[in-house]
Amino acid sequence: MKIRSILFLAIVLVMSSCSDDETSLGLNFQGLEDLGSSYVYEGWLIVDGSPISSGRFSVDSNGNPSQSDFELNQEDVDKASTFVLTIEPAQEDDPAPSDVHILAGDFSGSSASLTVDHPAAIDNDFGSADGVFILATPTDDDASNEDSGIWFLDNSSGSPQAGLSLPELPAGWIYEGWAVVDGTPISTGTFSSASRADNAAPFSGPLNGPPYPGEDFLVNAPSGFNFPVSLFGGAGVISIEPVPDNSSAPFTLKPLVGEISANGEVHSVVSMGQNLNFPTGTVNR
């Protein structure tokens, strides 16, 4: 009996010791989107300059996380200076965070407020973002379809110039242009500089386009579209996309949006407004 009692007491002490070494980290987010089955979100505690994973979770179509409380080592949680949220491949278990840092915040006492503009995230609040675009189809010789192309340039001075003023993005992110037609977005291509052509022109005609982001919607129409297509009554959008990106739709970060009047004019500048309703979050330890 004495031996059993001693063993039982030892087990209780070990369990008690393990429990005392762990604590709960509570996460709360607003505005995160469903990443599908290929990617997940992962939290990281920055302890003495090194990342320690706090756990992975997904978000459903209503923005609800699959898990919001995580049991972690008490000492790591207490010593953490910063929390970073990244996007990671679902089937990969890399011990280091990816380049796609979406939110971050420094701990102040028992909590941290998470934003995209933290230096450990995207490092900009996009409060200075600005842009214009025109409707035109410079990649063909047909003047009857000028409302079927969108180019993020400014021709108001008589000489085309870059139409977007955007901050440089950190590794893990890239800009993408979009035209919204009858509520459905179609990509104009990804780009890192507003002063150069974007990375693709699958829908443009045989002629060279201007050296700025944009697209003519003339050939190779994807399912659901018939080209040429009028962009009047639609919109132009600039999004910030993760790299790599597994979605054919704009990511939740859309700093600039410009509505196109149903009675607009081709070759005339359309102004874009800021759309800075970005995700946020809090972490409690």
C-alpha positions in Angstrom: 0.0 0.0 0.0 2.8 2.4 0.9 4.5 1.9 -2.5 1.2 2.6 -4.4 0.6 5.7 -2.3 4.0 7.0 -3.0 3.6 6.4 -6.8 0.2 8.1 -6.8 1.7 11.1 -5.0 4.5 11.3 -7.4 2.1 11.2 -10.4 0.0 14.0 -8.8 3.1 16.1 -8.2 4.3 15.7 -11.8 0.9 16.5 -13.2 0.7 19.6 -11.0 4.1 20.7 -12.1 3.2 20.4 -15.8 0.0 22.3 -15.2 2.0 25.1 -13.4 4.4 25.4 -16.4 1.6 26.1 -18.9 -0.8 29.0 -19.4 -3.5 29.9 -21.8 -3.0 32.4 -24.7 -6.3 33.9 -25.9 -6.6 35.2 -29.5 -9.3 37.5 -30.9 -9.5 38.7 -34.5 -11.7 40.8 -36.7 -11.7 40.7 -40.5 -9.6 37.6 -41.2 -10.9 35.7 -44.2 -11.2 32.0 -45.0 -8.0 30.8 -46.6 -9.5 27.6 -48.0 -8.0 24.1 -47.4 -4.4 24.9 -48.6 -3.4 27.5 -46.1 -3.8 28.3 -42.4 -3.0 31.1 -39.9 -0.2 30.6 -37.4 0.6 32.7 -34.4 4.2 33.3 -33.2 5.6 34.6 -29.9 8.8 36.5 -30.3 11.0 35.5 -27.3 14.5 37.0 -27.1 14.3 37.7 -30.8 13.3 34.2 -31.8 9.9 33.0 -33.0 8.0 30.3 -31.1 4.8 28.9 -32.6 1.7 29.5 -30.6 -0.4 27.2 -32.8 -2.3 27.0 -36.0 -6.0 27.7 -36.8 -8.3 28.3 -39.8 -11.2 30.7 -40.2 -14.6 29.9 -41.7 -16.6 31.9 -44.2 -18.1 33.9 -41.3 -14.8 34.8 -39.8 -15.0 32.4 -36.9 -11.6 30.8 -35.9 -11.3 27.0 -35.5 -9.5 27.7 -32.2 -8.9 30.8 -30.1 -7.2 29.6 -27.0 -3.8 27.9 -26.9 -2.0 26.2 -24.0 1.7 27.3 -24.0 4.8 27.3 -21.9 4.3 29.8 -19.1 7.9 31.2 -19.3 7.7 31.7 -23.1 4.4 33.5 -22.8 5.7 35.7 -20.0 8.9 36.6 -21.8 7.3 37.3 -25.2 7.8 40.8 -26.5 5.7 40.6 -29.7 3.0 38.5 -31.3 3.0 37.9 -35.1 0.3 36.2 -37.2 1.4 34.6 -40.4 -0.2 32.6 -43.3 1.3 29.2 -43.7 0.9 26.2 -46.0 -1.6 23.8 -44.4 0.5 20.7 -45.1 3.8 22.1 -44.1 5.2 22.1 -40.6 8.1 24.5 -41.0 9.6 25.5 -37.6 10.1 29.0 -38.9 7.4 31.5 -39.9 6.7 32.2 -43.6 7.3 35.7 -45.1 3.6 36.3 -45.1 3.2 38.4 -41.9 -0.3 39.8 -41.8 -0.7 41.1 -38.2 1.6 41.9 -35.4 1.7 43.8 -32.1 3.9 44.3 -29.0 2.9 43.1 -25.6 2.0 45.8 -23.1 1.4 44.1 -19.8 -1.0 41.2 -20.4 -2.1 42.0 -23.9 -1.0 43.0 -27.5 -3.0 44.9 -30.1 -2.4 43.5 -33.6 -2.4 45.6 -36.8 -1.1 45.4 -40.3 1.1 48.5 -39.9 3.4 47.0 -37.2 7.0 46.7 -38.4 6.8 42.9 -38.0 3.7 42.7 -40.2 3.2 44.8 -43.5 4.7 47.9 -41.8 2.3 50.4 -43.3 -1.2 51.7 -42.6 -1.7 52.8 -46.3 -3.0 56.1 -45.1 -1.1 57.8 -48.0 -2.3 55.4 -50.7 -3.8 57.2 -53.7 -4.7 56.3 -57.2 -6.5 56.9 -60.5 -7.1 54.9 -63.7 -8.6 55.3 -67.1 -10.7 53.1 -69.4 -9.0 52.4 -72.7 -7.9 49.5 -75.0 -4.5 50.4 -76.3 -3.6 46.8 -77.3 -5.9 46.7 -80.4 -6.8 49.0 -83.3 -10.6 48.9 -82.6 -11.9 52.3 -81.2 -15.4 50.8 -80.5 -14.4 48.8 -77.4 -12.4 51.4 -75.4 -14.6 50.7 -72.3 -13.2 47.2 -72.2 -9.8 48.0 -70.7 -8.5 49.5 -67.5 -5.1 51.0 -67.0 -3.8 52.4 -63.7 -2.2 55.5 -65.2 -2.8 59.2 -65.1 -3.2 61.0 -68.5 -4.5 64.3 -67.2 -1.3 66.2 -68.0 -1.4 65.0 -71.6 1.5 62.6 -71.1 0.8 59.2 -69.3 2.2 58.9 -65.8 1.9 56.3 -63.0 -1.6 56.4 -61.7 -0.9 54.8 -58.3 0.9 56.0 -55.2 1.5 53.0 -53.1 4.2 52.0 -50.5 6.7 49.3 -51.2 5.6 45.9 -49.8 7.7 43.6 -47.7 8.6 40.1 -48.8 5.5 37.8 -48.8 3.1 40.3 -50.4 2.4 41.8 -53.9 -0.2 44.2 -55.4 -2.9 43.0 -57.8 -5.2 45.1 -59.9 -8.9 44.1 -60.5 -11.8 45.2 -62.7 -15.2 44.4 -61.2 -17.8 43.5 -63.8 -21.4 42.9 -62.7 -20.1 42.2 -59.2 -17.5 39.7 -60.3 -13.7 40.6 -60.0 -11.3 39.8 -62.8 -7.6 40.2 -62.4 -5.6 42.7 -64.4 -2.3 41.2 -63.1 0.1 41.4 -60.1 2.8 44.0 -59.7 5.3 45.4 -57.3 5.9 48.8 -59.0 3.2 51.2 -60.2 5.7 52.6 -62.8 6.1 49.3 -64.7 3.8 46.9 -66.5 2.3 44.2 -64.4 3.3 40.5 -64.5 0.7 39.2 -67.1 -1.5 40.2 -70.0 -3.6 37.1 -70.8 -6.6 39.1 -72.1 -5.0 41.9 -74.0 -4.8 42.3 -77.8 -1.7 41.9 -80.0 -0.3 45.4 -79.5 1.9 46.5 -76.7 0.2 48.1 -73.7 1.5 51.1 -71.8 4.3 50.5 -69.2 1.9 50.6 -66.2 -0.4 48.0 -64.5 -3.6 47.3 -66.4 -5.4 45.0 -68.8 -7.5 45.0 -72.0 -10.3 42.5 -71.8 -10.4 41.4 -75.5 -9.4 37.8 -75.9 -9.3 34.5 -73.9 -12.4 35.3 -71.8 -12.6 33.1 -68.7 -15.8 31.3 -67.8 -18.6 33.6 -67.0 -17.3 36.5 -69.2 -17.8 37.5 -72.8 -15.1 39.8 -74.2 -15.1 42.7 -75.0 -17.0 43.7 -71.9 -18.0 47.2 -70.8 -16.6 48.3 -67.5 -19.1 51.1 -67.1 -21.0 50.7 -63.8 -18.2 48.5 -62.4 -15.1 49.3 -60.3 -11.4 49.3 -60.3 -9.7 47.8 -57.2 -6.1 47.4 -55.9 -5.6 44.5 -53.5 -2.6 43.3 -51.5 -2.1 39.6 -52.1 -0.1 37.0 -50.2 2.7 35.2 -52.0 1.9 32.4 -52.9 -1.8 33.0 -53.5 -4.3 30.2 -54.0 -7.4 32.3 -54.7 -8.8 33.8 -57.9 -10.6 36.5 -55.9 -9.1 39.6 -54.2 -7.6 39.1 -50.8 -9.2 41.0 -47.8 -6.6 43.8 -48.0 -8.0 46.3 -50.6 -6.5 49.7 -50.0 -7.9 51.4 -53.1 -11.3 51.2 -54.8 -12.7 53.4 -57.6 -16.3 53.2 -58.8 -16.9 53.6 -62.5 -19.9 55.6 -63.5 -22.5 53.9 -65.7 -22.4 57.2 -67.8 -18.6 57.6 -67.6 -16.2 58.4 -70.4 -13.3 56.5 -71.8 -9.8 58.0 -71.6 -10.9 60.1 -68.6 -9.3 59.8 -65.2 -11.3 58.0 -62.5 -10.3 58.7 -59.0 -9.8 55.9 -56.4 -10.7 56.2 -52.7 -9.1 54.6 -49.7 -10.6 51.4 -48.4 -8.6 50.7 -45.2 -11.0 48.4 -43.3 -8.1 46.0 -42.5 -8.1 43.0 -40.1 -7.1 43.7 -36.5 -6.7 41.5 -33.4 -5.8 41.3 -29.7 -3.8 38.7 -27.8 -4.3 38.1 -24.1 -1.8 36.2 -21.9 
